[in-house]
Amino acid sequence: MRDVRAVRCLHVTRYVHATRYVHVVRFVHVRRYVHAVRFVHVMRYVHAVRYVHATRYVHAARHVREARAG
């Protein structure tokens, strides 16, 4: 009986370790994915804002030049 219990206990601990490992790996992947997605969104947003500012600046500069020339 002791041997059977020991084997059963070993299987349970192995199963627990395996599931924990799977959960940890999944969690790490999900976190990485979330960070990557957030980073991409933030970068896109930053680029969009920069682009808008740059175009506004260019348009404003053009208007100033035209006003001075006119």
C-alpha positions in Angstrom: 0.0 0.0 0.0 2.8 2.4 0.8 4.3 2.0 -2.6 1.0 2.7 -4.3 0.6 5.8 -2.2 4.1 7.0 -2.9 3.6 6.5 -6.6 0.2 8.3 -6.4 1.8 11.1 -4.5 4.6 11.4 -7.0 2.1 11.6 -9.9 0.1 14.3 -8.1 3.2 16.4 -7.4 4.4 15.9 -11.0 1.0 17.0 -12.2 1.0 20.0 -9.9 4.5 21.0 -11.0 3.6 20.6 -14.7 0.4 22.6 -14.4 2.2 25.3 -12.4 4.9 25.4 -15.1 2.3 25.7 -17.9 0.5 28.5 -16.0 3.7 30.4 -15.4 4.8 30.0 -19.1 1.3 31.1 -20.3 1.3 34.0 -17.9 4.8 35.1 -19.1 3.7 34.9 -22.7 0.5 36.8 -22.1 2.4 39.5 -20.2 4.9 39.8 -23.0 2.2 39.9 -25.6 0.3 42.6 -23.6 3.4 44.6 -23.2 4.2 44.3 -26.9 0.7 45.3 -27.9 0.7 48.3 -25.5 4.2 49.3 -26.8 3.0 49.2 -30.4 -0.1 51.2 -29.6 1.9 53.8 -27.6 4.5 54.1 -30.4 1.7 54.5 -33.0 0.0 57.1 -30.9 3.4 59.0 -30.4 4.1 58.9 -34.1 0.6 60.1 -34.9 0.9 63.0 -32.5 4.4 63.9 -33.7 3.1 63.7 -37.3 0.2 66.0 -36.5 2.4 68.5 -34.7 4.9 68.4 -37.5 2.3 69.0 -40.2 0.7 71.8 -38.1 4.1 73.4 -37.7 4.8 73.1 -41.5 1.3 74.6 -42.3 1.8 77.4 -39.8 5.3 78.2 -41.2 3.9 78.2 -44.7 1.1 80.6 -43.7 3.7 82.9 -42.0 5.9 82.8 -45.1 2.9 83.6 -47.3 1.7 86.4 -45.0 5.2 87.9 -45.0 5.6 87.6 -48.8 2.1 88.9 -49.4 
